[in-house]
């Protein structure tokens, strides 16, 4: 059973809090049947982090014995722009729910996952306008032996991405997660550099899906992928939302590979400026 909690504007103005909503949910009999708990707008996410309600959720962990998926920050643009969403250290949630399999986070302002350790987590997705290098390092240092899917929106420096290719390369070459089959390094302003590095990366051999979508990929990065023998072993390659030429799209479609080249973008004609998808 899935439950989503949202403190909408009217509730927020009346003084309701996400902590109250969690307290109320925890005492209901159906809390024992919840498998997916989605935390949406907690009210004023542009100025308040989840630090007030996370201890409440941790306190009531035993009231959610079947919880397998947790999403912190599932809110739309009109509730709070993604780059404005304040987060905090969310690692206490992973410790509180050892049977969790899927963990989604939206927003990266003051986000931390330290220490990132979990014996059963299979899916980690972080959606944001810019992922700090500190969080990338925490993920690189993580102990997630069952992780199958890792999807990271890297974003742009204007919204918090303060790293470089060197912060991404370990995900491609260091065998960080032995059971990983889906790797998303997406929504990046350095998508060409990532694509070139990924073309012959060691991680490709264990993947079923490589997701380089939503970024600034051009013919430069696409050419490197196209020339790679390793890429041909993937079950699917997602390059959607891109800046490839018509000719490059035609070449990809003629490969017979399962590749998504939808949502072609046009670069700025004056200075060839290209934007990732999630940059508001």
N, C-alpha and C positions, 0 to 999 in steps of 0.2 A: 504494500500500500504506500502510495506517495502522498506526502503532505507538504504544502508550501506555506510558509509564514511570511506575511508582509505587513509592515506598519505603514499604512498609506498616510497621505497628507492629513486627512481628517482625524485619524487616530493619533497621529503624531501631535497635532495641535491640542488634542484632549489630554496629552500627557501619557499616552500608552507607550510602552517600550517593548522591544523584542524580548527582553528578560521576562516580562510579565506573560507574554504569549507562550514562551517556552515552559514557564511554571504551570500555566493553565493546561497546556497540552500534555505535560508529563503525568498529570494526575488522572487523565482520562484513560479508560480501559483500552481504547484503540491504540494508545501509544505503543503497546506491546506488539502490534502488528505492523508498525511502520518500517518499511524497508528503505524508502528514499525520503530524506528530509532536505527540503530546499529552503534555504534562508534567503529571502529576497531583500527588498529595501527595509533597512532597520530604522529608517527615519533620520534624515540629516546625515546621510553617509558621506557627504562632502565635508563634514566637520566632526563626525564622530566615528570612531572605529568600533569593531565588534568586541572590544575588550570588556565591556560591561556585561554582555550576555554569554560569552564563551564559558566563564566559570559556572554559570547556571546550567548550561548544557552538560558540562562535565559532571556537575553535582548530580544530575538526574540520569546519568549514563545507564543505570540499571533498568530504567523505565523504557529503554529502547533496545531490547535484546536482539531484535532482528535487523537493526539498521545496517545497511550495506553500502548506501550511497549518501554522501553529504556534499551539499553545494553551499558555499558561503559567498553571497554577493550576487545572486541572480537577479539583476535589475536592468530595466530598459533605460534607453538614453534619456527619456523624459523624467525618469525617477532620479537618476544621477549619471552624469557622463562618466564613462569608464575610467578616465584618467583622474577623476576627482574622488573616486571611491577610496576611503581610508580603510586600510587593513591593519593587522597587528600580527604578533607571533601566533600562528594557528597550530603549532605542534602539539599543544595539550589535547587537542581534539583527537589526533591520531593515537595518542597514548590512551585516551579514555575509551576509544572504540576499536579494540584489537581485531574485530571481525570485519571491519570496514574493507570494501573492495574498490570503491570508486570515490575520488575526492576531487571536486571542482572548486576553483577559486576564481572570482572576478574582481579585478582591481589589484593594484600593486603598490599603492602609496603606503609606505612603512610596512610592507609585507615581509614576514619572516616565517621560515619553516624549520627553524633550528631547535633541537636536533630532528632530522628527518629520518625516522626509523619506523618501520612497520613490517610485520611478518607476512601479511596477507594482501596488502594493497596491490591491485592489478592495474589501476588506471589513475593517472594524475594529469589534470588539465588546468592550466593557468591562462586565463583570458585577460588581457590588459593592453594598454596603449604603449607601455614600455616596461620591460622586465629588468630590474636592477641586476648588475653583475653579482651583487652579494647573494641574491636568491639563486642565480645560476650556480654559484659556488656551493650553496647549501644542497642543491639537488645533485651536483656532482659528488658531493661527500655522503650522499644518502645511503642508507642500508634498506633497500627495497627488493628483496630477492624474488618476489613474485610479480614484479611490475611487467605488464604486457604492453601498455599504451602510455606514452609520454607525449603530450601535446602542449607546446609552449608558444604563446604569442610574444614575440621578441620586441616588436614595436620600434619606436624611434626615440632619439635622445631627448627630444622636446617633452616627452611624456614619461621619462624615467629609464630608458635603456642607456646605461652608461658604460657598456662593455664594448667588446669588439669580437672579431672572428676567433681570437684566441680563447675567448670564454665559451665558444660554441664547439670548437674542435674536439674536446674530450667526449662530447656526446656522440661524435662520429667515429672516433678511433680508439677509445680506451676501454671498451667492453664493460661499461658501467653496470648494465642491467642484462644479465645473461638470457632472460626469458622475453626480452623486448621484441615485439613483432610490429609495432606501429610507432613510428617516430615522426612527430610534427615539429618542425623548426620553421615557423611561419610568421606572416605579418611583419616581415623584417625590411628595414631600409638597406640592409646589406645582403639581400636575397641572392644576388648574383655570386657574391663571394661564398656564401653557404652552399649554393648549388655546385660550384666548381669543386669545393672541398668534399662535398658529399658524393660526387660522381664515382670516386673510387675508394670511398671510405670503407674501413673494415666492418662497420656495423651493417652495411647493406646486405651482407651475406646472411644475416639472421632475420632481416625484416620481411614482412609481407607487404606493408604499406609505408611509403615515404610521402610525407605531406609537406610540401614547400609552397603552399598556396598563400594567397592574401597579401603577398609582398610585392617587391619591386622587380621581380624576375624579368630579365630582358633576353634577347637572343644570345648575349654573351654567356650567361649561366646556362641557358637551355642547350646551347651547343655542346658544352662540356658533358651535360647529362646524356645527350643524344649519342655522344661518342663512347659512352661507357658500356662495357659488356656487363658489368655488375648490375646496372639498372634493369637490364633485360630479365633478371631473375625475380623482380618484384611482381606481386600479384596486382598492385595498383600504385600509380604515381599521380599525386594530386598537385597540379600546377595552376589551378584555377585562380582567377584574379591575377593577371600578369600583364606585362608590357611587351610580349613577344610580337613579332611581325606576322603578317598573314602567311608568308612563306614558311616561317618556322612552325606555325600551327599546322600547315599542310604536311610538313615533314613528319611531325609527331603523329598525325592521324594516319599516315601511311605505314607506320611501324608495325601496326597490328597489336601493339601493347595496350594494356588498360591504362589510359592516361586521360586525365581531365584537363582540358585546355580552354574551358569556358570562361566567360567574363573577361574578355580582352579589354585593356585600358589603353588610353592614348596619353603619351607623355606631353608635358607642356612644350609647345612648339618653340618657344624662345630659348629656354635654357635646359631642355630635356629633363625637367624636374619630374620625379616619379614619387608617388605616395603609396605606402601600404594601405590596406583596406581599413583597418581600425585605427584611424588617426584623428577622427572627428573633424 
